[in-house]
Amino acid sequence: MEGWSGIAGLLVLLLAGMTALHAVAVLVRLPGSLEVEPFLSGERPQEHALSRYHVRWYAVALLFLAFDMEMVFMYPWAVVVTETGGTALAEMFVFLALLLVGVAYAWREGAFRWA
């Protein structure tokens, strides 16, 4: 039970901090300030918050995720590839082949045409 007392103390401290921050936010809030208009980096928004995105941005997002996930998995792989040997090399080639299929699909859909 002694080990759990530290965790319980941290949870109590966390809840007290959250309550204090919420109380400060309620005290500082100006009446009606949040309901006036949306805030966009200090400027008035040029479009409605629920405006639609062009469909090409979804393909760009998928392309970004493909390259981003490639880097997320390749850095740790580069650290352990010498220890695990050929199995890790084969697995990385399979992973890169799957990513290449995603990039080929994005290319076919025209995600690389920016204009």
Secondary structure, 3 states (H helix, E strand, C coil): CHHHHHHHHHHHHHHHHHHHHHHHHHHHCCCCCCCCCCCECCECCCCCCCCCCCCHHHHHHHHHHHHHHHHHHHHHHHHHHHHHCHHHHHHHHHHHHHHHHHHHHHHHHCCCCCC
